[in-house]
Amino acid sequence: MVRPRKRRMVDFEHGLRHFKPEGDSPEPPEEVRLTIDELETMRLSYLEKLSQSDAAALMQIHQSTFQRTLKKTLEKITDAFVNGKAIRIEGGDYRMPGKDGTGPAGQGPVGGQGRGQGRGRGGRFGGPEGNCVCPACGHEAPHTPGVPCSQMKCEKCGSPMVRK
């Protein structure tokens, strides 16, 4: 029996969902599809400049899964750039923090769609109470409502915190 795929935690809502090369071709270009969780691996790695292990902890997946996902994403983007394909960002198997103000732009998940169906689904993640924990050193701190744990830095080592 195949092990079920673990849904990834995504704490960012991307507004633009389609990029296509310029040109006067009457036919629409071929498309490469990136999932929301694949985009999140790139964001955490290259924009947030987190190590793979820290980024994987934020997404609540194993570091090797993060690495494979990042590699696959870069291959897709390279294919689009080199071969003049459009890039569509949608779907994936992910979840977002709860509707308690801790999600992207404070809204949390919006719907109950599943794998490959637009925005992620997910039950309540965390809540106003609870703790944030440092994946690097294990230090715990009380969660601040309205502030994602990933935006808090560990007071001992400075690493981004994750929800316990």
Number of C-alpha atoms within 10 A of each C-alpha: 3 4 5 6 8 12 20 22 22 25 23 18 16 12 7 8 12 14 14 17 14 9 9 7 7 6 6 12 17 13 17 18 18 21 21 25 28 26 20 24 24 19 16 21 19 11 10 10 12 17 13 19 17 21 27 23 22 22 25 17 16 14 17 12 13 25 17 12 18 21 14 14 20 15 11 17 17 14 16 21 13 8 12 16 20 20 22 16 20 20 20 20 23 24 26 27 26 21 19 18 17 24 21 18 11 15 15 25 24 13 12 13 14 17 16 14 14 18 23 27 21 20 14 14 19 20 18 16 10 15 17 25 24 26 21 16 13 13 14 19 19 14 22 16 15 15 15 21 25 21 11 19 17 23 13 12 12 12 19 22 29 25 23 16
